[in-house]
Amino acid sequence: MLWKKGRRSDNVVDARGDGGGGGYGGGGLRIGGKGLSLGAVVLIVGFGLLTGQDPMQILGQLAGQATGPAPVQQRSTPATDDQTEFVRSILGDTEDTWQAIFKEGGRQYEDPTLVLFNGRVNSACGLASSAVGPFYCPGDRKVYLDTSFFNEMSQRFQAAGDFAQAYVIAHEVGHHVQTLLGISRQVDAARQQGQRMEGNNGLLVRQELQADCFAGVWANHAQQRLNWLEAGDVEEALNAANAIGDDRLQEQGQGRVVPDSFTHGTSAQRVKWFKTGFESGQLDRCDTFNAKQL
C-alpha cells in the first residue's frame, strides 16, 4: 500500500508515555496486581451487554478501583515515527473521503480525533486497557488506538499488512460516521427499549457490520482518488476481517461457537460487508439494519 500518498491528518494526538500507558505487562488489564485475561474481558463485555451496562464503563471502573484515576495528559504535537505517520495518513484520507460524501448528501462531516496510547487510556467511555483493542467512544467522538494491536493482528491472527491496519482504523471511523448520522443514537434507544442487542442477528452485530461496510466505502473512494493499493492489499483487508469474526475468535478462545453471544458478526459476514462497501462505494448499500440476510 502506497500510504505515503495520503494527506496527513492534524487530528492525531500522541498520548503514549504521558502517564496513561505502561505497567500492564502483555497489554492486559490488571486488577489487584493480577492480569485480567482476554477471556475475562470477554466475560465482562458479555455481562455488560446482558445487563444493558456499558462494557467500557465496567472495565474502566475495575481499572480505576485497582489503580486510581489516571487521566492521560495528551500532547498536541504528533510524533514523527513511521507508525504515527501511517496513522495520520489513513485518518487524513478518511477525513477527505467522508467530507466529500457528506457534502454530496447535504451534510457536514466533523473530523474525529484519534488518540494513540500505550497500555491504558482514560476516555469519556471510561478507563480502558489495550486488551479491549481499538475502539471508538461516542461520548468524546474519539478513536483510541494502541498500535501494539497491529503486532497482535500479525502474530496472533496472521493478519499482517498496511491495508489490514488501515481497515481497522477505517472501521472505527465508521462508528464515528454512525454517530454523526444518528445511527448510534437509534441503537442506544433500542437498547433502552429492551430490543435484542447481542446474537447473530442482534443490533450490535448489525452496527458492527455496517462499520465494516463503511470502511469498504472509504477504501473504494480512497483508491479512486489516490490509486495507492498494490497487489495483495485487498486480500490483506479481507484476511483481517476474516480473522476477527466472532465465530473464529470464540473457536480460538473457548473451543466452541456461541452465536447468541455474537457482537461483531461472523468472519464470513465481516468479509461480505467490507466487500459490499468496497465494490459499490455507496453509502446506501450499507443498510445492515434492514438486511434480511447478513
N, C-alpha and C positions, 0 to 999 in steps of 0.2 A: 504494500500500500504506500503510495507516494504522499504520505500525510503532510510533508513539509510544504505542499502546495496550499494548505489551508490557512486562512486568516487566523491569527492568534487572538483569542478572547482576552479581554481585560477583567473578566468576571471570575477568575480562578484565585482563590485565597489559599495560600500555603500555610497551614496550621501545624505542620509537622515540627515536633521539637519545641512547641510552645507551652508545654505543661499539660497537654491533653493526651499525650501518647506515651508508649513505652510501659515497662513494668508488668507486662502481661504474659511474657514468655509464650511463644507459639500463637499469639493473637487471640487467645480465648479470654472470656470474661472471668474475673477472679472474684469469688465471694468468700470472705473469711479466710483468705490465704490459699484457697484451693481453686484450681482452674475449673471453669464451667465448660463442659464438653459441648461439641456441636449438637449432640443428641439432646442434651439438657436444654439448650437454646431452642431446639425444635419443639420440645415439650412445652416450654414456656410460651412460645408463639402459639401453639395449638390451644393451650389453656386460655390465652387472651382472646383468640377467635371464638372459642366456645362460649366465653362469658361476656363477650361484647366489649372487652377492655382492649386498649391499645397495647400490643405486644412490646412496642418500643418503650412505652412508659414503664411497663413492668420491668424490663431489663434495666432501664435507667434507674428505677427505684432500688433494685437489688444492688446495682453497682454503687449507687450513692450511699447505701447503708454500709457497704464494705469500705469504701474509700473516701467518703465525704464528697461534697460538691467540688468539681474541678473544671470550671468553665475554661474554654480554650481562649487564650489571648491571640487573636488572629492578626497576622501581618497583612498589610495591604499590598506589599510588593511581592509578586510571584517569584519563585525560584527559577533558575535558568537551566536546570538539568534537562536531559533529553526526555525523561518521563513526563516532566511537567510541561515541556514544550509540546509533546504529543497530546496531552490532555487539553491544553489551551487551543491547539489546532482543531481537535474534534469538536470541542464545545463551541469554538468560534464558528465552525461551519453549521452546527445545529442552529445557532442564532441566525445565521444568514438564511438558512432554509426555512425555518419556521416564521421568521419575519415576513418572507415573501409569500408563504402560504396563507398566513393570517391576513396579510394585506389584500390578497385576492378575494378573501372571504369577507372583507369589510371590517376586519377586527385588527386590534393592535396587540402584537406579541410583546410580552415583558420577559426580558432575559433573566434566567435563574442564575444564582451564584453556585459555583462548585467549590467545595471545601476539601482540600487534601489533608489527611490526618494520619497519624500513626497510633495504633493500639486502641485508642478510645477517643470519643468526641462527645461534646455536650451540644445538643441541638434543641430546637423547640419541641421536638418529639421525645426528649429525654436523653439520658446518658447512654451511649451505645458503644459496644466494643466492635473490633474488626470481625468478630465471629458472625455478626449478622450480615456481613457482606455490604456491598454498595447499597445505598438507599436514598430515597427522596423524602424530604419532610415537607408536607404541605403547610405546616404551621409557620415556617420561615421561608418557604419556597426556595430551598437549597438542596443541592445534590451533595451527598457525602461519600467520599471515596478514599479508602486506604489502598494504595496501589499495590500492596503486597497481595491483594486478591488476584491480581494478574498472574503472579507466580503460582498461586494455588490453582488457577484455571489451567495453567500449563502442566504442572506437576501432578495434581490430583485428578483433574478432569480431562487431561490430554487435549485441551482446547487452547492452543497457542496461536499467536499471530496478532499483528496490529489491528486487522479488521475485526477480529474476535473481541479485542479490547474496546474498539470503537463501538461495536454493537452494545456492549454493556453500558457504556456512557449514554448512548442514544436511547436505550431502553429507559434509563432513569429520567432522562429529559422528556421522554414520552409521558411519564407520570406528571411532569410539570405541565405539559400540554393539556392533559386531562384536567388538571386543576384550573387552568385558565379557561377551558371550555365549559366548566361547571360539572363535568362528569364525576369527578371525585366527590363533590358535594352530594350528588344524587346517590352515589353508592353509600355514603355515610348516612344519608336519610333512610335508605333502605335497611341499613343495619339497625337503626333505631326502631324501625317498624317491625323488626323481627324476621326479615326475609333471609333466606339461606345465603350464607356468605362463603363457607368453605365447601369442598366437594367438587367432583369433576364437572359439574355444571353450575357451580356457585358463582356469585358475583365477583368474588376475589379472583377466581380463575379468569373470568371474562375481562376483568380490569387489567390483569397482567398480560393476557394475550393481546389486548388492544395496544398496550405499551410496546409489545414486540412488533406489532404491525406498524405502529408509528415510527419505530426505529427503522423498519424497512422503507417507509415512505421517505424518511430523511436520506437513507442510503441511495435511493433512486435519484433524488434531486441533486445530491452531492456529486454523484457520478456524472450526471448530465452537465453539471457546471464545471467540474474540475478534471474529469476523466483520470482519476487517481487510483483506480483499482487495477491490480495486477492479477496475473493468472493465479488461481487458488484462493484469492481473497474472499470471494463469496462463500466458498466451501468452508473457510475458517469461521465465518459468522454462523453458518448453518450448523457446523460442528459444535460451536459454543452453545447455541440454542438447544441442540440435541442433548448436550452433556448436562444441562441444568434443569431438565424436566423433572417434575415431581416423581414420576414413576421410577426414573433412573436413580435419583438421589435416595429415594426410600429403599430401593433394592440394594443399593450400596451400603446404606447406613443401618438398616434393620433387617435386611434379608427378605422383606416382603413388601408388597404394594398395597396401600390402603387408600383407594380412590376417594372415600368420604372425607379424607383429611387434606386433599389437594388444595393448594393455594395459588399455584402458578401455571398449572397445566402440564400435560404430558410432553415428553420430548417431541413426539410427532406433531402435537398441536403447536408448540412453540416454533418449530421449523415451518409449519404450514403458514402461520400468521405473519412471520417475518417475511417469507417469500411472497405472501399476498401483498404486503406493503411495498416490497422491493420491486416486484414485477409490474405493479399498477402505478405506483407513485401517487395514488389518490386517497385522500383522507376518508372519503365516504365508503371506501372498500374495507374500512377497519371497524365496522359496526359489529363487534363481537357480542354485544348485549342482545341483539335481535337475531343473531345467527342461530338457526335450528341445529346445525351440526358444527361443533367446534373442531 
